[in-house]
Amino acid sequence: QVQLVESGGGLVQAGGSLRLSCADSRRIFRTSVMGWYRQAPGKQREVVATISSTTTTTYADSVKGRFTISRDNARNTVFLQMNSLKTEDTAVYYCNANQFGINYWGQGTQVTVSS
């Protein structure tokens, strides 16, 4: 069953912006480290950004200064604001929750950046 649901993906031109959302239906949000990962065809899944329950954030070097991760505990939702998008950002983006060392994954949302 799908327990994390992503939305907000789509097709944008290089330099544009998208905002991804992930809703947690398992009631683990407030005690979980939330993250966004992405996977392009033929490549390994890689971490894009994470945010802890205390709002400590991490970012992949490739997205620093362009992407911002945030969370709204009242709505059990995590966001990824993506600005200055590049063609190399094209991938399926997955929401991740890690609670007590256990990982949960969303179904993914496609982000395509055109030149």
PyMOL commands that set and color helices and strands:
alter all, ss='L'
color gray80, all
select helices_A, chain A and resi 29-31+73-75+87-89
alter helices_A, ss='H'
color red, helices_A
select strands_A, chain A and resi 4-7+10-13+18-24+33-39+46-51+57-59+67-72+77-82+91-99+102-105+109-114
alter strands_A, ss='S'
color yellow, strands_A
deselect
rebuild
show_as cartoon
